[in-house]
C-alpha cells in the first residue's frame, strides 16, 4: 500500500508524522473505509504501527522463549529478532 500510493514520500520525519502521533487527516475521506486504502497519511501511519507491533511481538517472543533447551527453537527466534531490528533500521 505504501509503495503503490507513494505514501513513503509524503512523510519522511520519524517517529512523528508532521509533528504529531496521529495525522490530522486520519479520517478525512468519506466513507470512512476509504481512508484505509486511499488516504496516504493513514496508510503511512498504519504501516508504521503494524511494524512497531510486529517488532514488539517478535522481541517479546524472543525474550520469553529463549530459555528453551533445543537449539533449533532458539535459532529462529534470534534470526527473527535480528531481522526485525534490521528492518526497522532500514525503515527509519
C-alpha positions in Angstrom: 0.0 0.0 0.0 2.8 2.4 0.9 4.7 1.8 -2.4 1.5 1.8 -4.5 0.3 5.2 -3.2 3.8 6.6 -2.7 2.9 7.3 0.9 6.5 6.9 1.9 7.5 10.1 0.1 4.9 12.1 1.9 6.2 12.0 5.5 9.9 11.4 5.9 10.1 12.5 9.6 10.3 10.0 12.4 8.9 9.0 14.9 6.1 11.5 14.4 4.1 12.3 11.2 4.1 16.1 10.6 5.0 16.6 14.3 2.0 14.6 15.6 1.5 11.0 16.7 -1.8 10.7 14.8 -2.0 12.5 11.5 -4.6 15.3 11.2 -6.2 13.8 8.1 -6.6 10.3 9.5 -10.3 10.1 8.9 -10.5 12.8 6.2 -12.1 10.8 3.4 -15.8 9.8 3.3 -16.8 7.0 3.6 -14.5 6.1 6.5 -13.3 2.8 5.0 -11.8 4.7 2.0 -9.2 6.2 4.4 -7.5 2.8 4.8 -6.8 2.3 1.1 -6.5 5.9 -0.4 -5.5 8.3 2.4 -1.7 8.4 2.3 -1.3 9.8 5.8 -3.4 6.9 7.1 -1.5 4.3 5.1 1.8 5.6 6.3 0.6 5.7 9.9 -0.8 2.2 9.7 2.4 0.9 8.1 4.5 2.2 10.9 2.2 1.0 13.6 2.0 -2.5 12.2 5.8 -2.6 12.0 6.1 -1.5 15.7 3.6 -4.1 16.8 5.3 -6.8 14.9 8.7 -5.8 16.4 7.2 -5.9 19.9 5.7 -9.3 19.4 8.9 -10.8 17.9 11.1 -9.3 20.6 8.8 -10.4 23.4 8.7 -13.9 21.8 12.5 -14.0 21.7 12.8 -12.7 25.3 10.3 -15.0 26.9 11.1 -18.2 25.0 14.9 -18.1 24.9 15.2 -20.5 27.8 14.1 -23.5 25.6 16.9 -26.0 25.6 16.5 -27.1 21.9 18.9 -25.0 19.7 16.6 -25.2 16.7 13.9 -23.3 18.5 16.2 -20.5 19.8 17.9 -20.1 16.4 14.8 -19.0 14.5 13.9 -16.6 17.3 17.3 -15.0 17.2 17.1 -14.6 13.4 13.6 -13.1 13.6 14.7 -10.6 16.3 17.7 -9.6 14.3 15.8 -9.3 11.0 13.1 -7.1 12.6 15.7 -4.8 14.1 17.4 -4.5 10.7 14.1 -3.8 9.0 13.3 -1.1 11.5 16.7 0.5 11.0 16.2 0.4 7.2 12.8 1.9 7.5 13.9 4.8 9.7 
